Amino acid sequence: MTVPLLSVRDLGVDFDGHPAVRGVDLDLWRGETLGLVGESGSGKSVTALALLGLLPDGARVRGSVRLDGRELLGLPDRQLSAVRGRRIAMVFQDPLSAFTPVHRIGDQIAEALRVHQDLGRAAARRRAAELLDLVGLPDPARALDAFPHEFSGGMRQRAMIAMAVANDPDVLLADEPTTALDVTIQAQVLDVLRTARRETGAALVLVSHDLGVIAGTADRVAVMYAGRIVETAPVHDLFTAPRHPYTLGLLGAVPRLDGPGGPLVPIPGRPPTPDDPPAPGCAFAPRCPLAEARCHDAEPALAGLEGAQASVLLAAPPAPAAEPLPPAADAHLAACVRAAHLAAVRPAPAEVYPVPALPAAVPGAGDGREPVLVVRGLRRSFAGRRGGVLRRRGGEVHAVDGVDLDVRRGETLGLVGESGSGKSTTLSEILRLAAPQGGRIELLGQDTGTLDRAAVRRLRPRVQMVFQDPAASLDPRMPVGDVLAEPLLAQRVPTAEARRRVPALLRQVGLDPAHADRYPHEFSGGQRQRISIARALAVRPDLLVLDEPVSALDVSVQAGVVNLLQQLKAELGLAYLFVSHDLSVVRHLADRVAVMYLGRTVESGPAADVLGRPRHPYTRALLAAVPLPDPAAERARPRLLLAGDPPSPTARHTGCPFRARCPLHTTLPPARQARCATEPPTAEPGDGHTAACHWSDG
């Protein structure tokens, strides 16, 4: 192999004169997986879309993209259409948008086959069923006739992969294929991608913000910042000895399930945007703790330690993993004048970036003396709906079916589980401050089922919520100062007093009080989430309910918000009910953890016990599916994939509702399996480590 399968040189993309991609060089070899990582706006997705000519009409693309030596940029659309799907195929981030909603899945896959192959309708349909079977969809013949909205998110993504590999392409481009998926479904999708690569022999470009996914999947990694590749290396080299401060910062900001805990390492500042391009010199210099005067003079070239330019080095094929490349052909390139220093010293992220010192927790917090929230046997069901245009009632959806929670002053309870497990409904029931449909809720010692309107008004400010999407939860028409004053005014605080407290609230969450006159859209995503936290703190609550507060943030920004939450809890003695699907973040924040499945609490206890020594098979599967940002550790541990999606909450399940997906259930003798099928397991709530599993102790 002397010529790369796909060769990109000096790729540039501008939108209305604003540069989004600036001089990208990369090579992709047959059978290789190249990971493309970086923060939002770094140019990852634009680069992937530019390779296939899928950018909007307003984009101006320059440079060279060669597939097997054939130039693709500038080809007429008819010729490029013959390449799309046949030689290069795309797996999009959002399959619900990528599929046509009014056509059946089978018809869309068959169409992709017939466009590039001489197949009749019947043959194309048979091949479509084979492809759906390849990606692990149950009952492929029936799945052919389903519409996209009838599939779950994981099933849609698997169907998208089936359509992408339909014509045995040479290159697969996967743009954030696991974003917004539960960790168990993410593991399934990544396994399907591995199967698709093995069956087709395709090379893969995997665009992802998740360094754990990259660590377990990629052979080589390219890190992008401000539209450029700033570092590229074999995956093991990049994770163990990064040569660019930006890569080092990304690795330090990632919360790790196997990490030591404590504060994360945030990258200060924020990246430049296309309409606010970087100043001359290194684009990362304004955020870099190692920046020197020369960093502001010229942008460093992407090169190895010997100084050879990237265009020369990228022409060498990668060596097998057991045979390192010779020094003359250094495969580890970095666009940094301090690359040699980082390669020699190999500092930890905390040795380069400032790490905040978190205050000690409030004495006596979380010791069981002051319960803030107690939930027992919570149940909530909704009337089901069937049909299309003329919808009618049909059955019940058992969204919450027996939840037990305890949150004490000064502690964080992490509430985890897959989508559809009932986490959001549980939060809604708590925040309604009304009698639940079933069970009991006590907030600050008061039974919500007995509250009158005046009591609800007095209790309302003592529990506040921080939502997942700050852009949607902040009124875009109000300056930030008015946003923060609004909850105070709603509690009849005098206007002058409310205005006086706004600067202190901004300082408390690490923002400049001088920016109180700005509107939410003038802040970055992380800053908007800090504003949301400040708004929740304005009325001095006892309990903060945090619903996925960092899931929409880049990892570098997420680290700062996680540190802020830890700091506020320690300083103010707050209690947190923290809902998240990211167990790595929960590991850093939670004192105790409650795991939900199909509307029920299946395991709870101290975080160290639940995450370190899980008793329930579901919790073990969740933890096994969390990718570790360490290539050696991630690839060495055994894989544990849950079969299928969670069952429907519209049906009442006899026995253990998890048994159909339970890896332990299949290994039990018949007598024990019979107990799982007939007797629902229970767990007594409390401070101890409990699990709703008949065989949690073996």
Buried (B, 14 or more C-beta within 10 A) or exposed (E): EEEBBBBBBEBBBBBEEEBBBBBBBBBBBBBBBBBBBBBBBBBBBBBBBBBBBBBEEEBEBBBBBBBEEEEBBEBEEEEBBEBBBBBBBBBBBBBBEBBEEEEBBBBBBBBBBBBBBEBEEEBBBBBBBEBBBBBBBEEBEEBBEBBBEEBBBBBBBBBBBBBBBBBBBBBBBBBBBBBBBBBBBBBBBBBBBBBBBEEBEBBBBBBBBBBBBBBBBBBBBBBBBBBBBBBBBBBBBBBEBBBBBBBBBBBBBBBBBBBEEEBBBBBEEBBBBBEEBBEEBBBBBBBBEBBEEEBBEEBBBBBBBEEBEBBEBBEBBBEEEEEEBEEEBBBBBBBBBBBBEBBEEEBEBEEBBEBBEBEEBBEEBBEEEBBBBBBBBBBBBBEBEEEEEEEEEEBBBBBBBBBBBBBBBBBBBBBBBBBBBBBBBBBEBBBEBEBBEBBBBBBBEBEBEEBEEEEBBEBBBBBBBBBBBBBEBBEEEBBBBBBBBBBBBBBEBEEEEBBEBBBEBBEBBBBEEEBBEBBBEEBBBBBBBBBBBBBBBBBEBBBBBBBBBBBBBBBBBBBBBBBBBBBBBBBBBBBBBBBBBBBBBBBBBBBBBBBBBBBBBBBBBBBBBBBEEBBBBBBBBBBBBBBBBBBEBBBEEEEBBBBBBBBEBBEEBEBBBBBEBBBBBEEBEEEBBEBBBEEBBEBEBEBEBBBBBBBBEE
